[in-house]
Amino acid sequence: MEVKKSNRKEEQPNKTGFPIPVENYRMILIGFGIVVLGFVLMMGGGSDDPNVFSYAIFSFRRITLAPVVVLFGFAFVFWAIIRKPKNKE
C-alpha cells in the first residue's frame, strides 16, 4: 500500500497581482472622501470672542449630520475592502 503525500504548492493556483482589485481602491478613495466631508461638516461654530459663548456648535449639522456622514464613510470603506469583485469571464 502506497501513501501519497500531498504537496500544497502544486494544488494551489499561482495567482499574481494585487490582493485588492483596482475598482475597490477607487471605492476606498470615495469612502475616504466621504469621511473628510463629514469632518468638514463638523468644522466651525466657534466664537471669535473667547468671552462670548456661541450656541452654533450645537447645530443639527455638527451634532447629528456630520457624525452620521463620517460613520457612513467608514462603513463604505470597510465594504469596499471586503467586497469581492464580479468575474468578467
Secondary structure, 3 states (H helix, E strand, C coil): CCCCCCCHHHHCCCCCCCCCCHHHHHHHHHHHHHHHHHHHHHCCCCCCCCCCCCHHHHCHHHHHHHHHHHHHHHHHHHHHHHCCCCCCC
